[in-house]
Each structure stands twice: as structure tokens, then as C-alpha cells.
Amino acid sequence: MDMDLLMAPVIIFMVIVAPIWLILHYRSKRQVGQGLTEEEFKQLNQLIAQAEKMNQRIETLEAILDTESPEWRSRHESN
């Protein structure tokens, strides 16, 4: 009797859940293996360009602060 109660969920799992689970698993693995899409690659390049601009701006601001207030770095580090 206990075996019959256990068999129904196992059969449902094997017939319905397991195949869907495997399909979704291997689909996601294939997408990861393909790498970046064209849109993702463009977005990555835009982010890289923005990061480089921000880095240049930070370097410029630090250079300005170095000339106008040479002690700014030591004051910031002590806080």
C-alpha cells in the first residue's frame, strides 16, 4: 500500500518534471556556451568607454586637487 502511494509522485516526476527540467538545463548551458550576444557585446563596449571616461575625469580632478590643495590626500586618509 505504501509503495502505491510513492509510485504516483515518482511517475509524475519522471514523465512531466524531469524532461522539462532537463530541457531547461541544457538550454541554459547552451546559451552560456555561446557567449555574448551582439546586443550584450555592444552594451559591454559602451560600459567600457564610460568607465574610461570616468577614469580620465577622476585623474583630472585629482590633478586639480593636487595643485590647489596638496594635503587633500592626507586629510582624506586620516578620516
N, C-alpha and C positions, 0 to 999 in steps of 0.2 A: 504494500500500500504506500509506504513512504517513497519507494522507488518511482511509482507512477506520478506522484506529486513533483518530484525532482525532474523527471524526464520532460515534462511540458515546457518549463522555462529554458531548459538546455536546448531543446529542439527549436524553440522560438529564437533563441540567441543564435544558434548555428545557421538557421535559414534566413533570418532577417538582419540581425545586428552585425554579425561577423562579416558578411560580404560588403555591407555599406562601410563598415569600419576599415576594411582593407582597401576598398576603392579610394576612400578619402585619404588614407595614409599614404598610398603610393602616388596619388595625385599631388599631394603637398611635397613629397620627396622629389618628384619630377620638376615642380616649379622652383624648388630651391636649387636643384642641379642646373637649371637653365641659366641662372644668373639674373642680372638686372634686365628689366625691360627697357625699351627706348625711352619711355617717359621717366622712369626711375634714374636712368643714366643722365638725362638732361637735368633733372632736379638735383642730382648729386653734383654735377658740374656747376650749377648755379650756386649751390651752397658753398662749394669750394671757393668760387670767386668772391662771394660775400665775406667769407672768413678771411681771405687775403686782404680785402679792402679794410675790414675791421682791424686786422693786424697792423696795416700801414697807418691807420688813424691813431691807434694806441701808441705806436712808436713815435709818431709826430707829437702827440700830446705829452708823452714822456720827455721828449727832447725840449719842448717848450717849457715844461715844468723844471727841467734840469737847469736851463739858463735863467729862468726867472726866480726860482726858489730851490737852490741846490740841496737844501736839507730836507726836502719833502719826503724822500725815501726813508730816511732815518726816523722822521716823526711818525710816518705811517707804520713802520715796523715795530715801534715801541708801544703802540696802542693795542 
